[in-house]
Amino acid sequence: MASMKLNRVVIGAGLAAYVGGTFCAYSYFSSSSSSSSSSSSSPSPSHQVGVGHQVGVGSSHGACCSCSGAVPAPGSFLRTSAASVWSRNASSYDSKISMDEIIMGVPILRWYMLWRYIPQGHNEVLEVCAGTNRNVAYYPSKRVKQLVVSDRSDAMIDVAKRKTEESRASFDVEYAVAQADDASALRRTGGPFDVLVDTFGLCSVPDPQVALRVWSQSVKQDTGLILLLEHGRSSWASWLNNQLDRDMDKHLRNWGCVWNRDIAEIVHASEDVEVVSVQTFHFGTTYLVVARPKAKAKGVAINV
């Protein structure tokens, strides 16, 4: 009887920590956005879904940039202004998000995705939207022959290089400043690759469908894997979606991230990738997606 009570206490405490961690993390990013933009006008919520479709986005869209007035539609902002945001955040990015990732268990999700789905063998891996290379410590070193770390921001890549040196990775690591939805830029990184990895990057590309098309072309068409760990709107937690929608404009301007995209809709609507599996965490706002190129996907066995 005592053990049953203890089990209930442990389960209850774990659930409370999970709920509290998720809420605190989203609250932190919301408050960070608010404090960084206290001099701006209040945003009008906008919701980007599917293939670049935006609801509530117009010419008077949202919060104001300090330089010029209204923030443009998400795709336009990511295309023209986000690089400067990422460069500004590069040196302090890890210190700003590390504790929130720990509270939400994101390092465990990074480790789980890479160890669970990178297949046996000596794989050549391309990581897109790599930022400061927060995944480097979680790769299964005996299964990775080469890792190409790419990001649009050269400032992020500079931080990534220092981090890789500190991690003493046992596999070969190369770096490339490349836009994740630029097919020619990614081709210059090598490939086709055995595995393409993206963690929290679909939120930062102008058009997710274009990015998925390019990523599908960057891996081997018969055996290549695409591993995505993404954040977006929940399919059921409306209270979290309301928070994401309310603060989207401010979050976009301060982090270069559209955090309320419908990830499930995006990946299932793709004409270029076949979704093998989708797992969700954090009340449906974090997605772990395993996919592969659609063109030659038939008959390829993947252990999931």
Disulfide bonds with the S-S distance in Angstrom:
none
